[in-house]
Amino acid sequence: MLLHGIFPPITTPFYPDGNVYFKKLESNVERYSRTPAAGMVVLGSTGESILLSDQERRDVLKSAREAAAPNKVLIAGTGIESAIETLRLTEYAAELGYDVAMVRTPHYYKKQMQPANILAFYRTVADRSPLPVIIYNFPQATGYNIPAELVIELAEHPNLSGIKESSGDVEKVRKMVEGTRHIRRSAMVTETFEAVTPRMLEAAAVGSSGDGGELVQVGALGSSSPAKPSSSAITVVGKMKTRQKEAGFQVMVGAADKLHSSLEAGAVGAILAFACLAPTSCYEIYAAWKEGDGELARLKQERIAQAAQRVVGELGIPGVKYGMDFNGYFGGPARLPLLPLTGDVKDEVERLLADVRN
């Protein structure tokens, strides 16, 4: 699965009484579906997944899946502390039609999170997962920072497609990219080299009804086979033409204020909480970099750097949610123990976002 581009890790909206506000969740997802974002992450850290019940997680996954456009890659945050519970939620996400599972590093028993434990955990999950898996490293929240050497070792597993590295350490990104450069894998893409999802194949196959298109098995899309088909070979599914693109082990980042430098270091995309409130501004950095315009990418980066650091890095989910409210999405309240912003801080957020495109 191609993971290039910008992905907002969507928030979970709540009513004032704390119940999940599914209508607003669907509205946000539909709006993100109309942005240049490559896809969405559901139940990431920004989605307050750790504050949801098991049933709420499943309901949020289902609601977001049903509201998303078929041309967007859907990543499900399925990481639970145990491998068995992680697999249960991953299997449910696969049944719904998600494309990728994002599994955060286990961290509660920190002294026992030695290399052997982490290797066994991810290999077990990757062995049994019906979806391609990406590692999720967020040491600011978990207190555990997976070493680059472990990531490079895990990258050899054919069902581990990449990592979301949220530490903000650009040198670590560079080290992981260099250490996994030898891994050769391919991903199915459109003629314009955008990701192809199982939902896109299903829709194309259903829409073919007698056009004579060649049907590709949807189950094959999640495969991380080391084989390297010719990128020039075209496969037709209904009216959709697809080809293969070399993807390898894909490093994504989670710090919007360091997006440009991370892309320069070899990252292929980003899962950014700041994209929940300003997806277009984040995409513009990626697009300028992709087009080789480093100066424009740097200017676009400078425009959001202060806002991203303050709103996301310091104020966290309440800051992100208020920024969404300000920019026309539905943010709403967070769940306790997270508290709403004070009036003075809300004014500060509005000033920071005054020139940020959403």
C-alpha positions as CSV (number, residue, x, y, z in Angstrom):
1,M,0.0,0.0,0.0
2,L,1.4,3.4,-1.0
3,L,1.6,5.7,2.0
4,H,2.9,8.9,0.3
5,G,1.3,12.2,1.1
6,I,-0.5,13.9,4.0
7,F,-2.9,12.0,6.4
8,P,-4.9,13.8,9.1
9,P,-5.3,11.5,12.2
10,I,-8.9,12.5,12.7
11,T,-10.3,13.5,16.0
12,T,-13.2,11.8,17.7
13,P,-16.1,14.4,18.3
14,F,-18.0,14.3,21.5
15,Y,-21.3,15.7,22.8
16,P,-21.0,17.9,25.9
17,D,-22.0,14.9,28.0
18,G,-19.0,12.9,26.6
19,N,-20.8,10.6,24.2
20,V,-19.4,10.2,20.7
21,Y,-21.0,12.6,18.2
22,F,-21.1,10.3,15.2
23,K,-22.9,12.8,12.9
24,K,-20.1,15.3,13.3
25,L,-17.5,12.5,12.9
26,E,-19.1,11.6,9.5
27,S,-19.3,15.3,8.5
28,N,-15.5,15.8,9.3
29,V,-14.6,12.6,7.3
30,E,-16.7,13.7,4.3
31,R,-14.9,17.1,4.4
32,Y,-11.4,15.6,4.6
33,S,-12.4,13.4,1.7
34,R,-12.7,16.6,-0.4
35,T,-9.2,17.8,0.6
36,P,-5.9,16.9,-1.1
37,A,-5.1,14.6,1.8
38,A,-4.0,11.1,0.7
39,G,-6.2,9.5,3.3
40,M,-7.0,9.5,7.0
41,V,-6.0,7.8,10.2
42,V,-8.9,6.7,12.5
43,L,-8.2,6.0,16.2
44,G,-4.8,7.6,16.3
45,S,-3.6,9.5,19.4
46,T,-5.4,12.6,18.2
47,G,-8.5,10.5,18.1
48,E,-8.3,10.0,21.9
49,S,-8.5,6.3,21.2
50,I,-7.0,5.5,24.6
51,L,-10.0,7.2,26.2
52,L,-12.6,5.2,24.3
53,S,-14.2,1.9,25.3
54,D,-13.7,-1.2,23.1
55,Q,-17.2,-0.8,21.6
56,E,-16.7,2.9,21.0
57,R,-13.5,2.1,19.0
58,R,-15.4,-0.3,16.8
59,D,-18.2,2.1,16.3
60,V,-15.9,5.0,15.4
61,L,-14.0,2.7,12.9
62,K,-17.3,1.7,11.3
63,S,-18.7,5.3,11.1
64,A,-15.6,6.8,9.6
65,R,-15.3,3.9,7.1
66,E,-18.8,4.4,5.9
67,A,-18.3,8.2,5.4
68,A,-14.9,8.1,3.7
69,A,-14.5,8.5,0.0
70,P,-13.3,5.4,-1.8
71,N,-10.2,7.0,-3.2
72,K,-8.7,7.8,0.2
73,V,-6.4,5.4,2.0
74,L,-7.8,4.5,5.4
75,I,-5.5,3.6,8.3
76,A,-6.9,2.1,11.5
77,G,-5.1,2.7,14.8
78,T,-5.4,-0.7,16.3
79,G,-2.6,-0.7,18.8
80,I,-3.5,-2.1,22.2
81,E,-1.0,-3.1,24.9
82,S,-1.3,-6.8,24.2
83,A,-0.7,-8.5,20.8
84,I,-3.9,-10.5,21.1
85,E,-6.1,-7.4,21.6
86,T,-4.3,-5.6,18.9
87,L,-5.0,-8.4,16.5
88,R,-8.7,-8.5,17.4
89,L,-9.2,-4.9,16.6
90,T,-7.0,-5.2,13.5
91,E,-9.2,-8.1,12.2
92,Y,-12.3,-6.0,12.8
93,A,-10.8,-3.1,10.9
94,A,-10.0,-5.5,8.0
95,E,-13.6,-6.7,8.0
96,L,-14.8,-3.1,7.6
97,G,-12.5,-2.5,4.6
98,Y,-9.6,-0.6,6.1
99,D,-6.3,-0.6,4.2
100,V,-3.6,-0.5,6.8
101,A,-3.2,-1.0,10.6
102,M,-1.2,1.4,12.6
103,V,0.1,-0.2,15.8
104,R,1.7,2.0,18.5
105,T,4.6,0.6,20.5
106,P,3.5,-1.2,23.7
107,H,4.8,0.9,26.6
108,Y,2.9,0.3,29.9
109,Y,5.5,-2.2,31.3
110,K,8.4,0.0,30.3
111,K,11.2,-1.9,32.0
112,Q,10.2,-5.0,30.1
113,M,10.1,-3.3,26.7
114,Q,13.5,-4.7,25.7
115,P,14.4,-5.4,22.1
116,A,13.3,-9.0,22.4
117,N,9.8,-8.0,23.6
118,I,9.3,-5.4,20.9
119,L,10.6,-7.7,18.1
120,A,8.3,-10.5,19.3
121,F,5.3,-8.2,19.6
122,Y,5.5,-6.7,16.1
123,R,6.5,-9.9,14.4
124,T,3.5,-11.7,16.0
125,V,1.1,-9.0,15.0
126,A,2.6,-8.7,11.4
127,D,2.5,-12.5,11.0
128,R,-1.2,-12.7,11.8
129,S,-2.6,-9.4,10.7
130,P,-4.9,-9.4,7.6
131,L,-3.7,-5.9,6.9
132,P,-0.3,-4.4,6.2
133,V,1.1,-2.9,9.5
134,I,2.9,0.3,10.2
135,I,4.7,0.9,13.5
136,Y,3.7,3.9,15.5
137,N,6.3,5.6,17.6
138,F,5.2,8.5,19.8
139,P,7.6,8.7,22.7
140,Q,6.1,12.1,24.0
141,A,3.0,10.1,24.9
142,T,4.2,6.6,25.6
143,G,7.6,7.3,27.3
144,Y,9.1,4.7,25.0
145,N,11.2,5.5,21.9
146,I,11.8,2.6,19.7
147,P,15.4,2.6,18.5
148,A,16.2,3.1,14.8
149,E,18.1,-0.2,14.9
150,L,15.0,-2.1,15.9
151,V,12.9,-0.5,13.2
152,I,15.5,-1.4,10.6
153,E,15.5,-5.0,11.8
154,L,11.6,-5.2,11.9
155,A,11.5,-3.6,8.4
156,E,12.6,-7.0,6.9
157,H,9.2,-8.5,7.8
158,P,7.1,-8.5,4.6
159,N,3.9,-7.4,6.3
160,L,5.5,-4.4,8.0
161,S,5.1,-1.6,5.5
162,G,6.5,1.4,7.3
163,I,6.5,3.5,10.4
164,K,4.9,6.7,11.7
165,E,7.8,8.4,13.5
166,S,6.5,11.1,15.8
167,S,9.6,11.8,17.9
168,G,10.5,14.8,15.7
169,D,14.0,13.5,15.4
170,V,15.0,14.2,11.8
171,E,18.3,12.4,12.1
172,K,16.5,9.3,13.2
173,V,14.3,9.6,10.1
174,R,17.5,9.8,8.0
175,K,19.0,6.8,9.7
176,M,15.9,4.6,9.2
177,V,15.6,5.6,5.6
178,E,19.2,4.7,4.9
179,G,19.0,1.5,6.9
180,T,15.9,0.2,5.0
181,R,16.9,1.4,1.5
182,H,17.7,-2.1,0.4
183,I,14.1,-3.3,0.9
184,R,12.3,-3.7,-2.4
185,R,8.6,-3.9,-2.5
186,S,5.9,-2.6,-4.8
187,A,2.5,-1.0,-4.3
188,M,-0.5,-0.8,-6.7
189,V,-1.1,2.8,-7.9
190,T,-3.2,4.6,-10.5
191,E,-1.9,5.9,-13.7
192,T,-1.1,9.2,-11.9
193,F,0.7,7.2,-9.2
194,E,-1.9,7.7,-6.4
195,A,-2.6,4.9,-4.0
196,V,-5.1,2.2,-5.0
197,T,-7.3,1.0,-2.1
198,P,-9.4,-2.2,-1.9
199,R,-12.5,0.0,-2.0
200,M,-11.3,1.5,-5.3
201,L,-10.8,-1.9,-6.8
202,E,-14.2,-3.1,-5.6
203,A,-16.0,0.0,-6.9
204,A,-14.1,-0.3,-10.3
205,A,-15.0,-4.0,-10.5
206,V,-18.7,-3.4,-9.7
207,G,-18.8,-0.5,-12.2
208,S,-17.3,-2.6,-15.0
209,S,-20.4,-4.7,-15.5
210,G,-19.5,-6.0,-18.9
211,D,-16.8,-3.6,-20.0
212,G,-14.4,-6.5,-20.2
213,G,-12.0,-5.1,-17.7
214,E,-9.6,-7.5,-16.0
215,L,-10.5,-8.0,-12.3
216,V,-7.6,-8.0,-9.8
217,Q,-8.2,-9.9,-6.6
218,V,-8.7,-7.3,-3.8
219,G,-7.0,-9.5,-1.3
220,A,-3.7,-9.2,-3.2
221,L,-3.6,-5.5,-2.7
222,G,-2.4,-5.7,0.9
223,S,0.5,-8.0,-0.1
224,S,4.0,-6.8,0.6
225,S,5.6,-9.3,-1.8
226,P,9.2,-8.6,-2.4
227,A,8.7,-9.3,-6.1
228,K,9.2,-6.3,-8.3
229,P,6.8,-6.2,-11.3
230,S,7.5,-3.9,-14.2
231,S,6.2,-0.4,-13.4
232,S,5.2,0.0,-17.0
233,A,2.7,-3.0,-16.9
234,I,-0.9,-1.8,-16.9
235,T,-3.7,-3.8,-15.3
236,V,-7.3,-2.8,-16.0
237,V,-10.0,-3.1,-13.5
238,G,-13.3,-1.9,-14.9
239,K,-12.4,1.5,-16.2
240,M,-9.5,1.9,-13.8
241,K,-5.9,1.5,-15.1
242,T,-3.4,0.5,-12.5
243,R,0.3,-0.1,-12.4
244,Q,3.0,-1.0,-9.8
245,K,5.3,1.5,-8.1
246,E,8.3,0.7,-5.9
247,A,7.5,1.6,-2.3
248,G,10.0,-0.2,-0.1
249,F,9.8,0.4,3.7
250,Q,8.0,3.8,4.0
251,V,8.9,6.2,6.7
252,M,6.2,8.7,7.7
253,V,6.5,11.5,10.3
254,G,4.2,13.1,12.8
255,A,5.8,16.6,13.5
256,A,4.3,19.2,11.2
257,D,6.8,21.8,12.3
258,K,9.6,19.6,10.9
259,L,7.7,18.3,7.8
260,H,10.0,19.8,5.2
261,S,13.2,18.7,6.8
262,S,11.8,15.2,7.4
263,L,10.9,14.9,3.7
264,E,14.4,16.1,2.8
265,A,15.7,13.3,5.1
266,G,13.8,10.7,3.1
267,A,10.3,10.5,4.6
268,V,7.6,9.8,2.0
269,G,4.6,11.3,3.9
270,A,3.2,12.4,7.2
271,I,0.4,11.8,9.6
272,L,-0.1,15.2,11.1
273,A,-2.4,16.3,13.9
274,F,-2.0,19.8,12.4
275,A,-3.6,18.5,9.2
276,C,-6.9,17.9,11.2
277,L,-7.3,21.7,11.3
278,A,-5.2,22.8,8.2
279,P,-4.9,19.9,5.7
280,T,-4.3,22.2,2.8
281,S,-1.4,24.1,4.4
282,C,0.3,20.8,5.3
283,Y,-0.3,19.4,1.8
284,E,1.2,22.6,0.2
285,I,4.5,21.8,1.9
286,Y,4.5,18.2,0.6
287,A,3.4,19.3,-2.9
288,A,6.1,21.9,-3.2
289,W,8.7,19.4,-2.0
290,K,7.4,16.8,-4.4
291,E,7.7,19.2,-7.3
292,G,11.3,20.0,-6.4
293,D,10.6,23.5,-5.3
294,G,12.6,23.6,-2.0
295,E,12.4,27.3,-1.5
296,L,8.5,27.3,-1.8
297,A,8.4,24.3,0.6
298,R,10.6,26.1,3.1
299,L,8.3,29.2,2.9
300,K,5.2,27.1,3.3
301,Q,6.9,25.4,6.3
302,E,7.7,28.7,7.9
303,R,4.1,29.8,7.6
304,I,2.8,27.0,9.9
305,A,5.8,26.2,12.1
306,Q,4.9,28.4,15.0
307,A,1.2,27.5,14.9
308,A,1.9,23.8,14.7
309,Q,4.4,23.8,17.6
310,R,2.1,25.8,19.9
311,V,-1.3,24.3,18.9
312,V,-0.3,20.7,18.6
313,G,3.0,20.4,20.4
314,E,2.0,22.3,23.5
315,L,-1.8,22.6,23.7
316,G,-2.4,19.1,22.4
317,I,-5.8,17.7,21.6
318,P,-7.9,20.6,23.1
319,G,-5.8,23.0,21.0
320,V,-6.3,20.9,17.9
321,K,-10.0,20.6,18.5
322,Y,-10.4,24.4,19.0
323,G,-8.3,25.0,15.9
324,M,-10.8,22.8,14.0
325,D,-13.7,24.8,15.3
326,F,-12.0,28.0,14.2
327,N,-11.3,26.6,10.8
328,G,-14.8,25.3,10.0
329,Y,-14.5,21.6,11.1
330,F,-16.2,20.2,14.2
331,G,-13.7,19.9,17.1
332,G,-15.8,20.2,20.2
333,P,-14.8,19.1,23.6
334,A,-12.1,16.6,24.6
335,R,-12.7,13.9,27.2
336,L,-11.5,14.3,30.8
337,P,-8.8,14.5,32.0
338,L,-8.2,16.8,29.0
339,L,-9.6,20.3,29.8
340,P,-10.9,23.0,27.4
341,L,-8.8,26.0,26.5
342,T,-9.2,29.2,28.4
343,G,-10.5,32.3,26.6
344,D,-7.0,33.9,26.4
345,V,-5.5,30.8,24.9
346,K,-8.4,30.5,22.4
347,D,-7.6,34.1,21.3
348,E,-3.9,33.1,20.9
349,V,-4.9,30.1,18.7
350,E,-7.0,32.3,16.5
351,R,-4.1,34.7,16.0
352,L,-1.8,31.9,15.1
353,L,-4.2,30.4,12.6
354,A,-5.3,33.7,11.0
355,D,-3.0,33.1,7.9
356,V,-3.2,29.3,7.8
357,R,-5.1,27.6,5.0
358,N,-7.5,24.8,5.9
